[in-house]
Amino acid sequence: MERNTPYDTGKVKIGLLYTQPPPLSTPESDWIQSVLLGDDPSWSEETRTCVQSLVAIAITIIGILLLGGFKNA
């Protein structure tokens, strides 16, 4: 990160102590932080539905493959 020199008026250096604000957090980073801190991660209804759908699809595919797979494949 490159720092710009403050604007010098001769008596006052404007922006000498300025630091950029930290980037805004995302829901993903908040979730990862809560997991690392040991908090109970709260999932939104959309996230829970998405995970349940992916698990259902994975179980269906595994079941098909274990029961003989696809005959035409």
Legacy VTK file of the C-alpha trace (Angstrom):
# vtk DataFile Version 3.0
C-alpha trace
ASCII
DATASET POLYDATA
POINTS 73 float
0.000 0.000 0.000
1.488 3.270 -1.086
1.044 6.324 1.117
0.697 9.726 -0.439
2.561 12.595 1.177
0.243 14.900 3.037
-0.565 18.268 1.538
1.803 20.789 3.136
0.490 24.352 3.460
3.670 25.599 5.110
2.221 25.529 8.609
-0.162 22.589 8.544
0.226 19.178 6.935
-3.257 18.208 5.821
-3.878 14.472 5.848
-0.768 13.590 7.872
-2.583 11.188 10.196
-5.153 9.890 7.708
-5.501 6.135 7.475
-7.777 4.432 4.994
-10.812 2.703 6.492
-10.736 -1.101 6.480
-12.679 -2.860 3.733
-16.308 -3.735 4.445
-16.917 -7.263 5.632
-18.874 -9.718 3.526
-21.360 -12.290 4.833
-18.835 -15.008 4.018
-16.079 -13.364 6.050
-18.492 -12.801 8.951
-19.451 -16.486 8.851
-15.811 -17.661 8.747
-14.938 -15.351 11.629
-17.836 -16.635 13.728
-16.747 -20.233 13.092
-13.129 -19.476 14.037
-14.260 -17.704 17.219
-16.393 -20.684 18.202
-19.748 -18.954 17.809
-22.733 -20.822 16.481
-22.738 -19.950 12.781
-26.142 -18.735 11.749
-27.232 -19.691 8.265
-29.795 -17.775 6.324
-32.827 -19.632 5.002
-31.441 -19.419 1.440
-28.084 -20.892 2.479
-29.745 -23.716 4.409
-32.004 -24.541 1.434
-29.044 -24.510 -0.967
-26.995 -26.871 1.220
-29.955 -29.221 1.687
-30.546 -29.297 -2.064
-26.907 -30.092 -2.813
-26.895 -32.886 -0.220
-30.109 -34.340 -1.698
-28.633 -34.268 -5.221
-25.383 -35.879 -4.015
-27.268 -38.652 -2.182
-29.417 -39.301 -5.270
-26.379 -39.570 -7.562
-24.525 -41.838 -5.122
-27.631 -44.013 -4.793
-27.992 -44.335 -8.568
-24.319 -45.248 -8.957
-24.452 -47.809 -6.138
-27.570 -49.459 -7.564
-26.038 -50.136 -10.939
-25.341 -46.794 -12.483
-26.733 -45.601 -15.762
-27.355 -48.346 -18.314
-26.700 -46.149 -21.373
-23.641 -44.382 -20.008
LINES 1 74
73 0 1 2 3 4 5 6 7 8 9 10 11 12 13 14 15 16 17 18 19 20 21 22 23 24 25 26 27 28 29 30 31 32 33 34 35 36 37 38 39 40 41 42 43 44 45 46 47 48 49 50 51 52 53 54 55 56 57 58 59 60 61 62 63 64 65 66 67 68 69 70 71 72
